[in-house]
Amino acid sequence: MSSRLRALPLLALLASGACTETPKLDPKDQAEGLYIRGNSEYLQGNFDAALKTFDEMKALMPADPRLPAARGEVLLSMSRLEEAAKEFEVALRLDPKRSTNWSRLGFIQAQLGKPEEAQKSLQKALALHPRDFNALEQLGELAEERGEHDEAVRQFMQAAEVAPDVSKADLTLRAVDVLTKQGRQEDVLALLRKATTQGLRTPEMLTTLGDAEVRAGHLTEAATAYQEAAKKSPKDPTLWELVGEIQLKLGKREEALAAWGESLRVKDRATVHVAIARAHLAAENRAAAEGELQKALDTVSGSDVGEMQEVAGLLTTLGRKPDALRILTSLGAEPGHAKDVELQLATARLARELKDPATVQAACARVVAAATDGGVAKCP
């Protein structure tokens, strides 16, 4: 046999051996890959898979200071607070200068009803990172729970100053909520005007400003705020409806009609047609009002008590009281509305006017069944 032929089996054997040999990976590289994969699973909401991956990583690099913090984040998202707290405590022993660990631990301690421990952890987070808006927000919540309302407002506003733009309005509204609960309407209005002047002009901020302006009796300013909010909320028809109502109160009928038209472009709703009909009646245009009534009847949902009552009220105004009574009677007979005393009283009053004693009796019986304070005498 030639030397070349003898060499072929040897070469094949060597090649076969080379193909079956698996390259050895550095454990650090393996652990890094698992860390990346675990975080990816966590961000996708695959929490169980993330924990399993981090367990694999722990087998390779048990002392990696990032590991307990990563597990803590997953457990926190799963609302497993006690376990999450233990993970962050371990993380802090490994890396006591990571402010996020202190911030997360403080948040968890607050949820677990440990306000003093939470306060200390959050202060340590801020000592390491003064712009930790999550820690500032949690301190605001703790202050509110203690009844320290000014401190809560201060913390929420400080959090808003350093937070990403996407969170600034929400944090400012937290401060507004604290002031509102205390009945401090002047402070609410001042804070909202300042914040919106400084550029926080989200739909929520502008709507809240509009509400505050209404409470203060500043209808022109309220209409302006609601209108800007409406333009920034193209799927919300109620804001344009509010603008229309305010413009009508200000005596600006054409502006009101235009605002209601915008509301209807967003969504065709019976309540808006009722409002337009009443504006036409005020201008003594009965034909236009009746046209809007028909549109209201065509679009009424049948599930909204307030909407149905408004349509019934317009029917009554336009002399169609029997039709109005049919609506109220049908609505009041539904089990879900049987205890609506105002609805039953309205039905009874209209039935009495139309000399329908059976309907009066049925509505009053529901009033008696729903009454808890003996206030049955109002039923006709």
C-alpha positions as a printed Julia matrix, in Angstrom:
380×3 Matrix{Float64}:
    0.0    0.0    0.0
    1.35   3.4   -0.92
    2.24   5.9    1.78
   -0.51   8.24   0.44
   -3.18   5.55   0.84
   -1.96   4.74   4.34
   -2.2    8.42   5.28
   -5.85   8.82   4.24
   -7.42   6.9    7.17
   -5.2    8.79   9.59
   -6.25  12.13   8.12
   -9.92  11.14   8.31
   -9.5   10.13  11.95
   -7.81  13.41  12.78
  -10.55  15.38  10.98
  -13.23  13.44  12.82
  -11.61  14.2   16.15
  -11.36  17.87  15.33
  -15.1   18.08  14.52
  -16.22  16.46  17.76
  -14.12  18.66  20.02
  -16.25  21.42  21.65
  -14.51  24.76  22.24
  -14.41  25.68  25.9
  -16.11  28.99  26.77
  -14.84  31.29  29.46
  -17.3   31.11  32.44
  -17.3   34.9   32.58
  -18.43  35.09  28.96
  -21.1   32.48  29.6
  -22.31  34.37  32.65
  -22.42  37.64  30.72
  -24.51  36.02  28.01
  -26.93  34.66  30.62
  -27.17  38.08  32.26
  -28.11  39.69  28.96
  -30.61  36.94  28.2
  -32.18  37.15  31.65
  -32.68  40.89  31.36
  -34.2   40.45  27.92
  -36.67  37.89  29.28
  -37.51  40.22  32.16
  -38.2   43.15  29.82
  -40.48  40.9   27.74
  -42.45  39.99  30.86
  -41.2   36.39  30.96
  -40.45  36.56  34.67
  -40.19  32.83  35.44
  -37.82  32.32  32.52
  -35.74  35.3   33.69
  -35.37  33.84  37.19
  -34.34  30.48  35.74
  -31.71  32.15  33.56
  -30.34  34.14  36.49
  -30.1   30.86  38.47
  -27.96  29.44  35.67
  -25.8   32.54  35.85
  -25.45  32.13  39.63
  -24.01  28.66  39.15
  -21.22  30.18  37.07
  -20.62  33.5   38.86
  -22.2   33.36  42.34
  -20.44  36.52  43.53
  -21.49  38.78  40.63
  -22.9   41.89  42.42
  -25.4   42.48  39.6
  -27.16  39.17  40.11
  -29.19  39.76  43.28
  -30.3   43.19  42.02
  -31.44  41.62  38.75
  -33.37  38.93  40.61
  -34.82  41.58  42.89
  -36.19  43.52  39.95
  -37.92  40.42  38.61
  -39.38  39.47  42.0
  -40.58  43.04  42.52
  -42.41  42.9   39.19
  -44.0   39.66  40.34
  -45.14  41.38  43.59
  -43.06  38.92  45.63
  -41.99  41.75  47.91
  -40.41  39.86  50.82
  -38.19  37.88  48.46
  -37.33  41.0   46.46
  -36.3   42.83  49.64
  -33.91  40.01  50.58
  -32.33  40.11  47.12
  -31.74  43.87  47.31
  -30.28  43.5   50.81
  -27.79  41.0   49.4
  -27.1   43.36  46.49
  -26.31  46.16  48.92
  -23.87  44.02  50.86
  -22.05  43.39  47.58
  -22.39  46.93  46.22
  -23.47  49.43  48.92
  -22.82  52.44  46.7
  -25.42  51.58  44.03
  -28.2   54.1   44.68
  -30.83  52.17  42.75
  -30.53  49.27  45.2
  -31.3   51.59  48.12
  -34.15  53.18  46.19
  -35.74  49.84  45.32
  -35.34  48.56  48.88
  -36.93  51.74  50.24
  -39.88  51.38  47.89
  -40.41  47.76  48.93
  -40.13  48.58  52.63
  -42.8   51.25  52.19
  -45.12  48.72  50.52
  -44.48  46.29  53.36
  -45.58  48.85  55.94
  -42.1   49.71  57.23
  -42.07  53.53  56.8
  -39.1   54.26  59.08
  -36.87  51.72  57.36
  -38.08  52.96  53.99
  -37.26  56.56  54.92
  -33.68  55.63  55.82
  -33.14  53.58  52.66
  -34.52  56.31  50.43
  -32.35  58.96  52.08
  -29.3   56.78  51.45
  -30.33  56.5   47.8
  -30.54  60.29  47.51
  -27.21  60.77  49.27
  -25.64  58.72  46.47
  -27.81  60.1   43.67
  -29.7   63.34  44.5
  -31.64  63.2   41.21
  -33.28  59.83  41.93
  -36.85  60.89  41.16
  -38.25  57.5   42.18
  -36.83  57.93  45.68
  -38.17  61.49  45.87
  -41.62  60.32  44.79
  -41.66  57.6   47.45
  -40.59  60.11  50.1
  -43.53  62.24  48.99
  -45.88  59.31  49.5
  -44.46  58.64  52.95
  -44.87  62.3   53.89
  -48.49  62.26  52.71
  -49.18  59.16  54.79
  -47.78  60.98  57.84
  -50.08  63.92  57.16
  -47.17  66.21  56.26
  -48.87  67.66  53.22
  -46.5   70.55  52.49
  -43.55  68.16  52.66
  -45.34  65.75  50.33
  -45.95  68.53  47.8
  -42.31  69.61  48.06
  -41.03  66.08  47.43
  -43.38  65.47  44.5
  -42.41  68.76  42.89
  -38.71  68.1   43.45
  -39.19  64.69  41.83
  -40.93  66.37  38.89
  -38.02  68.76  38.4
  -35.44  65.98  37.97
  -37.63  63.31  36.35
  -37.58  62.48  32.62
  -39.97  64.62  30.6
  -42.43  61.74  30.25
  -42.92  61.63  34.06
  -42.93  65.33  34.94
  -46.65  65.94  34.47
  -47.7   62.87  36.44
  -45.52  63.83  39.39
  -46.82  67.41  39.31
  -50.37  66.08  39.36
  -49.47  64.06  42.45
  -48.69  67.33  44.18
  -51.92  68.83  42.84
  -53.86  65.89  44.24
  -52.44  66.45  47.73
  -53.44  70.12  47.65
  -56.87  69.33  46.22
  -57.63  66.86  49.03
  -56.82  69.65  51.5
  -59.2   72.04  49.77
  -56.37  74.43  48.9
  -57.83  75.54  45.59
  -55.84  78.76  45.32
  -52.59  76.83  45.72
  -53.79  74.27  43.17
  -54.53  76.96  40.61
  -51.21  78.73  41.23
  -49.23  75.51  40.88
  -51.02  74.48  37.68
  -50.65  77.89  36.07
  -46.95  77.93  36.87
  -46.38  74.38  35.61
  -48.25  74.91  32.34
  -46.51  78.24  31.78
  -43.21  76.4   32.14
  -44.19  73.98  29.38
  -46.03  71.08  31.06
  -48.99  71.22  28.7
  -50.12  67.6   28.52
  -53.83  66.93  28.05
  -54.09  65.81  31.68
  -52.39  68.96  32.97
  -54.55  71.23  30.83
  -57.75  69.43  31.78
  -56.89  69.71  35.47
  -56.09  73.4   34.94
  -59.47  73.82  33.26
  -61.19  72.2   36.23
  -59.37  74.53  38.62
  -60.27  77.59  36.55
  -63.94  76.54  36.61
  -63.88  76.18  40.4
  -62.36  79.65  40.61
  -65.07  81.06  38.34
  -62.65  81.89  35.52
  -64.71  80.51  32.64
  -62.81  82.16  29.8
  -59.51  80.74  31.06
  -61.16  77.35  31.6
  -62.46  77.26  28.03
  -58.97  78.07  26.72
  -57.4   75.26  28.77
  -60.05  72.7   27.79
  -59.79  73.66  24.13
  -56.03  73.1   24.06
  -56.49  69.81  25.91
  -59.14  68.79  23.36
  -56.81  69.49  20.45
  -54.17  67.3   22.08
  -56.68  64.5   22.78
  -58.2   63.8   19.36
  -60.09  60.73  20.6
  -61.81  62.38  23.58
  -65.16  64.02  22.68
  -65.97  65.17  26.22
  -63.41  67.99  26.26
  -64.98  69.71  23.27
  -68.35  69.2   24.96
  -67.06  71.08  28.02
  -65.79  73.89  25.81
  -69.24  74.18  24.25
  -71.01  74.32  27.59
  -68.69  77.04  28.86
  -68.91  79.1   25.67
  -72.71  79.0   25.91
  -72.55  80.21  29.52
  -70.31  83.03  28.33
  -72.98  84.01  25.8
  -70.9   82.87  22.83
  -73.48  80.75  21.03
  -71.61  80.36  17.74
  -68.42  79.32  19.53
  -70.44  76.82  21.54
  -72.0   75.31  18.43
  -68.58  75.07  16.8
  -67.14  73.27  19.84
  -70.04  70.81  19.93
  -69.51  70.21  16.23
  -65.91  69.23  16.99
  -67.15  66.88  19.71
  -69.53  65.18  17.29
  -66.72  64.74  14.78
  -64.87  62.73  17.38
  -67.94  60.7   18.4
  -71.64  61.07  17.63
  -73.33  61.25  21.05
  -76.89  61.96  22.13
  -75.91  64.29  24.97
  -74.23  66.69  22.54
  -77.29  66.74  20.27
  -79.42  67.54  23.34
  -77.11  70.43  24.22
  -77.27  71.78  20.67
  -81.07  71.43  20.66
  -81.36  73.47  23.85
  -79.12  76.15  22.35
  -81.49  76.31  19.36
  -84.48  76.53  21.67
  -82.86  79.43  23.49
  -82.61  81.14  20.11
  -86.26  80.25  19.42
  -85.38  77.93  16.56
  -87.73  75.03  17.31
  -87.32  73.34  13.92
  -83.53  73.06  14.42
  -84.09  71.8   17.98
  -86.44  69.07  16.77
  -83.87  68.05  14.17
  -81.27  67.65  16.92
  -83.77  65.69  19.02
  -84.14  63.17  16.23
  -80.36  62.87  15.97
  -80.23  62.31  19.72
  -82.84  59.54  19.47
  -80.86  57.96  16.63
  -77.61  57.9   18.61
  -78.75  57.28  22.19
  -76.97  54.25  23.63
  -79.67  53.11  26.02
  -77.16  52.11  28.7
  -76.29  55.55  30.12
  -78.88  56.71  32.67
  -77.83  60.34  32.49
  -77.94  60.35  28.71
  -81.4   58.76  28.67
  -82.69  61.28  31.21
  -81.37  64.16  29.14
  -83.14  62.84  26.05
  -86.33  62.37  28.07
  -86.01  65.92  29.37
  -85.71  67.29  25.85
  -88.74  65.26  24.76
  -90.67  66.8   27.63
  -89.55  70.3   26.69
  -90.68  69.75  23.11
  -94.1   68.53  24.21
  -93.53  64.83  23.73
  -94.17  63.84  27.34
  -95.65  60.38  26.67
  -92.49  59.45  24.75
  -90.39  60.79  27.62
  -92.37  58.74  30.13
  -91.88  55.57  28.08
  -88.12  56.1   28.19
  -88.07  56.75  31.94
  -90.4   53.86  32.73
  -88.36  51.41  30.68
  -85.12  52.64  32.22
  -86.45  52.59  35.79
  -87.77  49.05  35.44
  -84.33  47.64  34.76
  -82.84  45.84  37.82
  -79.67  47.88  37.67
  -81.59  51.16  37.96
  -84.33  50.13  40.39
  -82.55  51.83  43.32
  -81.89  55.08  41.44
  -84.17  57.26  43.58
  -83.83  60.38  41.43
  -84.78  58.43  38.31
  -87.8   56.87  40.03
  -88.96  60.24  41.37
  -88.67  61.84  37.93
  -90.68  58.96  36.47
  -93.36  59.28  39.17
  -93.7   63.04  38.72
  -94.11  62.8   34.96
  -96.52  59.86  35.3
  -98.66  61.82  37.73
  -98.73  64.76  35.31
  -99.89  62.42  32.55
 -102.46  60.78  34.89
 -100.83  57.34  34.81
 -101.46  56.01  38.37
 -100.04  52.54  37.69
  -96.67  53.96  36.7
  -96.73  56.36  39.67
  -97.37  53.44  42.02
  -94.63  51.27  40.5
  -92.03  54.06  40.63
  -92.96  55.01  44.22
  -92.73  51.38  45.29
  -89.14  51.33  44.05
  -88.44  54.56  45.94
  -89.74  52.98  49.15
  -87.64  49.87  48.56
  -84.52  51.95  47.94
  -85.0   54.49  50.75
  -82.77  54.14  53.79
  -83.54  57.41  55.58
  -87.32  57.53  55.53
  -87.34  60.16  52.79
  -90.25  58.58  50.98
  -92.66  61.5   51.33
  -91.2   63.19  48.24
  -92.74  60.54  46.01
  -95.99  61.88  44.49
